């Protein structure tokens, strides 16, 4: 027997951004990708806020070279070289979360 829990979010459909989010989640649910997308999204946000890009580049390996030179990625986590990039990336993620901006793509 596996233990499963259900996590719910509430959307206010009088808000256009929540309507867009509902459309995206409906499309993901129909494609049976909602649960995986939520898990990946949470892992990505947690990783970025911790100053890491491991999950970002695991999910989007094609971004690794165009976005960050190898010298940044090969540094020790204790080095601050590249932290400016990570700080900017986290700021963008936080801004998106704060403004509740959602793209309608699924």
N, C-alpha and C positions, 0 to 999 in steps of 0.2 A: 504494500500500500504506500503510495506516495503522498506526502503532505503538500498540499497546494493552498495558496492564499489568493484572494482576489483583491486587487488594488483598483480603486475607482477615483476618477477625477470628475469634477463638476464643471460644466461649461454653461456660460450665460449666452444663449443664442440671440440675445438682443445686441451683442457685441460682434462686430464684423470679424474681428480676429478669431473669436471663438467659433464662429460659423465656418471660417476657413479651416481651423483646426479639426472641427468635426468632419469636414469633407475629407481631409487628409487621413484621419483615423478610420473613417468608414472605408476608404479605398485600401488602406493597409490591412484592415480586418478582412475584407473580401479576398485579398490576395494572400491571406494567412501570414502576414508579416508584422502585424501590430506588436505582438509580444517581443519579438526579436528586436524590433526598432526601438521600443521603449528601453529594453535592457541595454542596447548599444548606446543609446542617447545618454542614459544615466551614467554608464561607464565612461563615456567621452567627457561629460561635464566634470565628473569627479576627478578624472585624470588631468584635465586642463587646469582646474582650480588648484591642483596640487603641484602645478608647474611642470607637468610632464606632457609629452606628446606621443607616448607609446600607442595609446588607443587610437588617436587621430590617424597615425600612419599605418596602423594595422587595418583600420577600416578603409582608409583612402591612400594606399601605397603610392599612387600616381602623384600625390601632392608632395611627397618627401623631397625629391630633388628640386622641383621648381620653387618650393617655398623656403626651404632651409638648407644652407650649404652643409656638407658633411662635417665640416669642422665644428659646427654648432652641435650636431647630433652626437658626435663622438666624444664630447666633453663629459667629464665627470658630473654627476648630479649636484655636487657641491660647488662646482664652478659657476660663476654667475654669467659667463659668456652665453648669449642666447636667451637669457631670462627676459630681456626686453621684448623679444619676439613672443615668448610665451605669455608675458604680461599683457601684451597687446591682443593676443588671441583670446585670452581669458576675458579681457575687457569687452571684446566684441561679443563673445558668448553671453556675458552678463547683460550687455546692452540689449541683445535680442530677447533674452529672458525678461528683462525689466519692461521692455516696451511691448512685449507679447506679440511681436511681429512673426508671422508665420507665412511661409510660401504655400501656395495651393497645390504644389506638386506632390505626388505620392510615389 
